[in-house]
Amino acid sequence: MSTTETVSPRGRRLAVVTAITGTVFIAAGAFWLSFTALADLARRSGIDAGQAWAWPLIVDGIIVVATVAVVALASQSRPTWYPWTLLAAGAVVSVTANAIHAIIAADTDVPSLLAASVAAIPPLVLLSITHLTVILTRTTTPDAGVNAIEDAPVEATTSSGPVVVPEVEQAHAVELPVVSVSERRAEATHLREVEGWSNKQIARHLGVHPSTVGRWFTPAISKEKTS
């Protein structure tokens, strides 16, 4: 049982790291396909060949930056309408420009609708994969810190030496404030599942220790440890 508790977080972190690596490669491929198409469209539109490369950086760069901004501001409970507007505008421009380039550059025997549909995939993948990469990156941050805090026992010094305080007593020592524990757990669940807050953010907001928030979301593990 202790082996499962030790390996499981490592396995989750390894899976997340693998997923992040895959999404980065996919995002790079989607960005390159969209970049070459938009750069060629810029040259065909009269922009100098030495400057045409900047246009796809501007268009697809808005998608990447706005996606990161949306996720970052959402985790801080700040208004996100402006980055969402930039994200939507960048996605529309990129998809439309890629489709137009495909129609112009495609062979005559290829239907225009098919060419436009194929060309629209890279910018859409870039949009979704960038969002996924940012979310995966955020989920790996709090786990290590929370697990390390939860695994470390709290010691109290007495005349006879240090005494390890059981985790049940630790929980009571942290969860004594005015608001009841059930209300704080309900609010913590809402902040994590709906708002996407990390354990550390929830702990700072509720005025409790991060290890307490971690135990709220892992009741089964807490029971096994206390037993």
DOVO-847841 format. One line per 3 residues: their letters; for each residue z, y, x of N, C-alpha, C. Coordinates in steps of 0.05 Angstrom, whole numbers, padded with zeros to 5 digits. Layout:
a) Z/Y/X/Z/Y/X/Z/Y/X  ...
//
This chain:
mst) 00000/-00024/00017/00000/00000/00000/00000/00025/00017  00016/00025/00038/00017/00048/00056/-00010/00051/00071  -00024/00028/00076/-00050/00030/00089/-00070/00043/00070
tet) -00069/00037/00044/-00087/00050/00025/-00083/00079/00024  -00057/00088/00024/-00051/00116/00022/-00061/00131/00047  -00061/00117/00071/-00069/00129/00095/-00100/00131/00097
vsp) -00113/00109/00089/-00142/00107/00093/-00157/00123/00071  -00147/00123/00047/-00161/00136/00025/-00168/00165/00030  -00149/00182/00038/-00157/00210/00044/-00177/00212/00066
rgr) -00175/00195/00087/-00194/00196/00108/-00222/00187/00098  -00222/00167/00081/-00247/00158/00069/-00260/00180/00053  -00244/00195/00037/-00254/00217/00021/-00266/00239/00039
rla) -00251/00245/00060/-00261/00266/00078/-00286/00258/00092  -00288/00232/00100/-00313/00222/00113/-00336/00223/00093  -00331/00216/00068/-00352/00218/00048/-00362/00246/00044
vvt) -00343/00265/00043/-00350/00293/00040/-00366/00303/00063  -00357/00297/00088/-00371/00305/00112/-00400/00294/00112  -00403/00269/00104/-00429/00256/00103/-00447/00271/00082
ait) -00434/00277/00059/-00449/00291/00038/-00458/00319/00048  -00440/00333/00062/-00446/00359/00072/-00469/00358/00092  -00468/00338/00110/-00490/00335/00129/-00517/00330/00115
gtv) -00516/00313/00095/-00541/00308/00080/-00552/00332/00065  -00534/00347/00053/-00542/00371/00038/-00554/00392/00057  -00542/00394/00081/-00553/00414/00100/-00581/00407/00109
fia) -00587/00381/00114/-00614/00373/00121/-00633/00378/00097  -00625/00371/00073/-00642/00375/00050/-00647/00405/00046  -00626/00421/00049/-00630/00450/00046/-00649/00461/00067
aga) -00646/00451/00091/-00664/00461/00113/-00693/00453/00106  -00698/00429/00096/-00725/00421/00089/-00736/00437/00066  -00720/00442/00045/-00729/00458/00023/-00735/00487/00031
fwl) -00718/00498/00048/-00722/00525/00058/-00748/00527/00074  -00753/00507/00091/-00777/00508/00107/-00802/00506/00090  -00803/00489/00070/-00826/00487/00052/-00831/00513/00037
sft) -00810/00524/00027/-00812/00549/00012/-00819/00572/00031  -00808/00571/00056/-00814/00592/00075/-00843/00593/00082  -00855/00570/00089/-00883/00570/00097/-00901/00579/00074
ala) -00895/00571/00049/-00911/00578/00026/-00910/00609/00022  -00886/00619/00022/-00882/00648/00017/-00894/00665/00039  -00891/00656/00064/-00903/00670/00087/-00933/00671/00084
dla) -00945/00649/00077/-00974/00648/00073/-00983/00666/00050  -00967/00666/00028/-00974/00684/00006/-00972/00713/00014  -00952/00719/00031/-00949/00747/00040/-00973/00755/00057
rrs) -00983/00737/00074/-01007/00743/00090/-01031/00747/00072  -01034/00730/00052/-01057/00733/00034/-01055/00758/00017  -01031/00769/00014/-01027/00793/-00002/-01031/00819/00015
gid) -01037/00816/00040/-01043/00840/00057/-01021/00847/00077  -00999/00833/00077/-00978/00838/00097/-00987/00827/00124  -00982/00843/00145/-00990/00835/00172/-00978/00808/00179
agq) -00994/00791/00194/-00985/00764/00201/-00959/00765/00217  -00955/00786/00233/-00931/00788/00249/-00906/00795/00233  -00910/00804/00208/-00888/00813/00191/-00884/00795/00166
awa) -00904/00778/00161/-00903/00761/00137/-00879/00743/00136  -00869/00735/00159/-00846/00716/00160/-00821/00728/00148  -00819/00755/00148/-00795/00768/00138/-00793/00766/00107
wpl) -00815/00765/00094/-00815/00764/00064/-00801/00740/00053  -00807/00715/00062/-00792/00692/00052/-00763/00693/00060  -00756/00704/00083/-00728/00707/00090/-00713/00724/00070
ivd) -00726/00745/00061/-00713/00763/00041/-00710/00749/00015  -00731/00736/00005/-00731/00723/-00021/-00711/00700/-00022  -00715/00680/-00004/-00698/00657/-00004/-00670/00663/00007
gii) -00668/00683/00024/-00642/00691/00035/-00624/00701/00013  -00636/00715/-00007/-00620/00724/-00030/-00607/00700/-00045  -00622/00678/-00047/-00612/00655/-00061/-00588/00643/-00046
vva) -00590/00641/-00020/-00568/00629/-00004/-00544/00647/-00005  -00547/00672/00001/-00525/00691/00002/-00511/00694/-00025  -00527/00697/-00047/-00516/00700/-00073/-00501/00675/-00082
tva) -00511/00652/-00075/-00497/00627/-00083/-00470/00626/-00070  -00469/00632/-00044/-00443/00632/-00030/-00424/00652/-00042  -00435/00676/-00049/-00418/00697/-00061/-00407/00689/-00088
vva) -00424/00675/-00104/-00414/00666/-00131/-00391/00647/-00128  -00393/00628/-00110/-00371/00608/-00107/-00346/00622/-00095  -00350/00639/-00075/-00328/00653/-00062/-00312/00670/-00082
las) -00327/00686/-00098/-00314/00704/-00117/-00301/00689/-00140  -00313/00667/-00148/-00302/00651/-00170/-00275/00639/-00162  -00272/00631/-00137/-00247/00619/-00127/-00225/00640/-00126
qsr) -00232/00666/-00126/-00212/00687/-00125/-00209/00701/-00152  -00220/00690/-00173/-00219/00701/-00200/-00229/00730/-00201  -00250/00735/-00187/-00263/00762/-00188/-00289/00761/-00204
ptw) -00298/00784/-00214/-00323/00784/-00229/-00346/00775/-00213  -00363/00758/-00224/-00386/00747/-00210/-00413/00753/-00222  -00414/00773/-00241/-00439/00778/-00254/-00460/00789/-00235
ypw) -00452/00805/-00215/-00471/00817/-00197/-00484/00796/-00179  -00469/00779/-00165/-00482/00757/-00149/-00498/00738/-00167  -00488/00733/-00192/-00504/00716/-00209/-00531/00729/-00216
tll) -00531/00755/-00220/-00556/00769/-00225/-00575/00768/-00202  -00564/00772/-00177/-00581/00770/-00153/-00591/00741/-00150  -00574/00721/-00156/-00582/00693/-00153/-00605/00687/-00173
aag) -00602/00696/-00198/-00623/00690/-00217/-00649/00704/-00210  -00647/00729/-00201/-00671/00744/-00193/-00685/00732/-00170  -00669/00724/-00149/-00681/00711/-00126/-00694/00684/-00133
avv) -00681/00669/-00150/-00693/00643/-00158/-00719/00646/-00173  -00719/00666/-00192/-00744/00671/-00207/-00767/00679/-00189  -00761/00698/-00171/-00782/00708/-00153/-00792/00686/-00135
svt) -00774/00670/-00124/-00782/00648/-00106/-00798/00627/-00120  -00788/00618/-00143/-00803/00597/-00157/-00831/00607/-00166  -00832/00632/-00176/-00857/00643/-00185/-00877/00646/-00162
ana) -00867/00657/-00139/-00884/00661/-00116/-00894/00635/-00105  -00877/00614/-00103/-00886/00588/-00094/-00907/00576/-00112  -00903/00579/-00138/-00923/00569/-00157/-00950/00583/-00155
iha) -00949/00610/-00152/-00974/00625/-00149/-00988/00617/-00123  -00974/00614/-00101/-00986/00605/-00076/-00999/00578/-00079  -00986/00560/-00094/-00997/00533/-00097/-01023/00534/-00113
iia) -01024/00551/-00133/-01048/00553/-00150/-01071/00565/-00133  -01064/00584/-00116/-01085/00597/-00100/-01095/00578/-00078  -01077/00564/-00065/-01084/00549/-00041/-01091/00520/-00047
adt) -01086/00510/-00071/-01091/00482/-00078/-01121/00476/-00079  -01128/00451/-00074/-01156/00443/-00076/-01165/00445/-00105  -01191/00448/-00108/-01202/00452/-00135/-01199/00428/-00153
dvp) -01197/00404/-00141/-01194/00380/-00158/-01165/00375/-00166  -01146/00392/-00157/-01118/00388/-00165/-01112/00407/-00188  -01102/00397/-00210/-01095/00415/-00233/-01075/00437/-00225
sll) -01079/00461/-00235/-01062/00483/-00228/-01033/00478/-00236  -01029/00466/-00260/-01002/00460/-00269/-00987/00441/-00250  -01002/00421/-00241/-00989/00402/-00222/-00982/00415/-00196
aas) -01000/00431/-00185/-00995/00445/-00160/-00971/00464/-00162  -00970/00479/-00185/-00948/00497/-00189/-00921/00483/-00192  -00922/00460/-00206/-00897/00444/-00210/-00886/00433/-00183
vaa) -00904/00423/-00167/-00896/00413/-00141/-00885/00435/-00123  -00898/00458/-00123/-00889/00480/-00106/-00862/00492/-00116  -00856/00489/-00141/-00831/00501/-00152/-00806/00484/-00144
ipp) -00810/00459/-00135/-00788/00442/-00129/-00771/00452/-00105  -00784/00459/-00082/-00767/00468/-00059/-00748/00491/-00065  -00757/00513/-00078/-00737/00534/-00083/-00715/00526/-00102
lvl) -00721/00509/-00121/-00701/00500/-00140/-00681/00481/-00125  -00691/00464/-00108/-00673/00447/-00092/-00656/00464/-00073  -00668/00485/-00061/-00653/00502/-00044/-00630/00515/-00059
lsi) -00635/00524/-00083/-00615/00536/-00100/-00592/00517/-00106  -00598/00493/-00115/-00577/00474/-00123/-00563/00463/-00099  -00577/00457/-00078/-00564/00444/-00055/-00547/00464/-00040
thl) -00554/00489/-00039/-00536/00509/-00027/-00510/00511/-00042  -00511/00512/-00068/-00487/00512/-00085/-00470/00488/-00080  -00483/00465/-00079/-00468/00440/-00074/-00455/00440/-00046
tvi) -00469/00450/-00026/-00458/00451/00001/-00433/00468/00002  -00434/00491/-00011/-00411/00509/-00010/-00387/00497/-00024  -00392/00483/-00047/-00370/00470/-00061/-00358/00448/-00045
ltr) -00374/00431/-00032/-00364/00410/-00015/-00348/00421/00009  -00358/00443/00020/-00343/00455/00042/-00316/00464/00034  -00314/00475/00010/-00288/00485/00000/-00268/00462/-00005
ttt) -00278/00439/-00015/-00260/00417/-00022/-00248/00404/00002  -00260/00407/00026/-00248/00394/00050/-00226/00410/00062  -00224/00436/00055/-00204/00453/00068/-00175/00447/00061
pda) -00167/00445/00035/-00139/00443/00029/-00127/00415/00034  -00144/00394/00034/-00134/00367/00034/-00117/00361/00058  -00128/00368/00082/-00114/00360/00106/-00087/00374/00108
gvn) -00086/00400/00101/-00061/00415/00102/-00041/00405/00082  -00050/00399/00058/-00031/00389/00037/-00020/00362/00045  -00038/00344/00054/-00029/00317/00061/-00009/00318/00084
aie) -00014/00336/00104/00004/00338/00126/00031/00348/00118  00032/00367/00099/00057/00378/00089/00072/00357/00073  00057/00342/00056/00070/00322/00039/00082/00300/00055
dap) 00068/00292/00078/00078/00269/00093/00102/00277/00110  00107/00303/00115/00129/00310/00133/00154/00314/00116  00175/00299/00122/00200/00301/00108/00215/00327/00115
vea) 00231/00337/00097/00246/00361/00102/00274/00352/00111  00284/00365/00133/00309/00357/00144/00330/00379/00140  00354/00371/00135/00376/00390/00132/00396/00383/00154
tts) 00406/00403/00167/00425/00399/00189/00454/00399/00179  00469/00379/00186/00497/00378/00179/00513/00374/00204  00539/00372/00201/00556/00368/00225/00551/00342/00238
sgp) 00542/00322/00223/00537/00296/00234/00508/00292/00243  00492/00313/00242/00464/00311/00251/00445/00316/00228  00419/00315/00234/00399/00320/00213/00398/00298/00192
vvv) 00394/00307/00168/00393/00288/00145/00366/00292/00131  00352/00271/00127/00326/00273/00113/00331/00276/00083  00319/00296/00071/00323/00301/00043/00301/00286/00028
pev) 00308/00269/00009/00288/00254/-00006/00269/00273/-00020  00244/00263/-00026/00224/00280/-00038/00231/00288/-00066  00247/00272/-00080/00256/00280/-00107/00273/00305/-00105
eqa) 00291/00306/-00085/00307/00329/-00082/00291/00353/-00073  00271/00348/-00056/00253/00370/-00048/00240/00382/-00071  00230/00365/-00089/00216/00375/-00113/00234/00393/-00130
hav) 00259/00384/-00134/00278/00400/-00150/00285/00426/-00136  00286/00424/-00109/00293/00448/-00094/00272/00469/-00096  00247/00461/-00100/00225/00480/-00101/00219/00488/-00129
elp) 00225/00471/-00149/00216/00476/-00176/00238/00487/-00194  00258/00501/-00183/00280/00510/-00199/00276/00537/-00213  00254/00553/-00207/00252/00580/-00218/00253/00582/-00248
vvs) 00250/00606/-00258/00254/00612/-00286/00235/00596/-00304  00209/00595/-00297/00190/00581/-00313/00194/00551/-00310  00191/00536/-00331/00195/00507/-00331/00174/00494/-00314
vse) 00180/00470/-00304/00162/00455/-00288/00137/00447/-00303  00141/00439/-00328/00118/00431/-00345/00098/00453/-00349  00109/00478/-00353/00091/00501/-00356/00075/00506/-00330
rra) 00089/00504/-00308/00076/00509/-00282/00055/00487/-00277  00061/00463/-00284/00041/00441/-00280/00017/00446/-00297  00021/00455/-00322/-00001/00460/-00340/-00019/00483/-00329
eat) -00005/00504/-00319/-00020/00526/-00308/-00035/00518/-00282  -00022/00501/-00266/-00035/00492/-00241/-00059/00475/-00248  -00057/00458/-00268/-00080/00441/-00276/-00103/00458/-00286
hlr) -00097/00479/-00301/-00118/00497/-00311/-00131/00512/-00287  -00115/00521/-00268/-00127/00536/-00246/-00144/00518/-00228  -00137/00493/-00226/-00152/00475/-00209/-00177/00465/-00222
eve) -00175/00456/-00248/-00197/00443/-00261/-00217/00463/-00273  -00207/00486/-00283/-00224/00506/-00296/-00233/00528/-00276  -00213/00538/-00261/-00220/00560/-00243/-00229/00551/-00215
gws) -00223/00526/-00209/-00232/00515/-00183/-00215/00525/-00159  -00189/00532/-00165/-00172/00541/-00143/-00163/00518/-00125  -00157/00524/-00100/-00146/00505/-00082/-00116/00502/-00086
nkq) -00104/00481/-00074/-00075/00477/-00077/-00059/00500/-00065  -00069/00510/-00042/-00055/00532/-00029/-00055/00557/-00046  -00078/00563/-00059/-00080/00586/-00076/-00062/00584/-00100
iar) -00061/00559/-00112/-00044/00555/-00135/-00014/00558/-00126  -00007/00547/-00103/00021/00549/-00093/00029/00579/-00090  00011/00595/-00078/00018/00623/-00074/00020/00637/-00101
hlg) 00003/00630/-00120/00003/00643/-00146/00029/00636/-00162  00037/00611/-00160/00061/00602/-00176/00087/00606/-00160  00085/00612/-00135/00109/00616/-00119/00123/00590/-00112
vhp) 00108/00568/-00108/00119/00542/-00101/00107/00533/-00074  00118/00512/-00064/00108/00501/-00038/00082/00485/-00044  00062/00486/-00025/00037/00471/-00029/00042/00441/-00033
stv) 00063/00430/-00020/00068/00402/-00024/00076/00395/-00053  00089/00414/-00066/00096/00411/-00095/00071/00409/-00112  00052/00427/-00106/00027/00426/-00121/00012/00400/-00116
grw) 00013/00391/-00091/00000/00365/-00085/00013/00342/-00100  00039/00342/-00103/00052/00320/-00118/00046/00321/-00148  00042/00345/-00159/00034/00348/-00187/00008/00333/-00193
ftp) -00011/00334/-00173/-00037/00322/-00178/-00038/00293/-00168  -00017/00283/-00155/-00016/00255/-00147/00011/00243/-00155  00015/00240/-00182/00041/00230/-00191/00046/00201/-00183
ais) 00025/00185/-00182/00029/00157/-00176/00039/00153/-00147  00027/00168/-00129/00035/00166/-00101/00063/00175/-00097  00071/00197/-00112/00098/00207/-00109/00118/00187/-00119
kek) 00112/00172/-00140/00131/00152/-00151/00135/00130/-00131  00113/00121/-00118/00115/00099/-00099/00132/00107/-00075  00129/00133/-00067/00144/00141/-00043/00174/00143/-00050
ts) 00180/00154/-00073/00208/00157/-00081/00222/00130/-00086  00206/00110/-00095/00218/00084/-00100/00223/00069/-00074
//
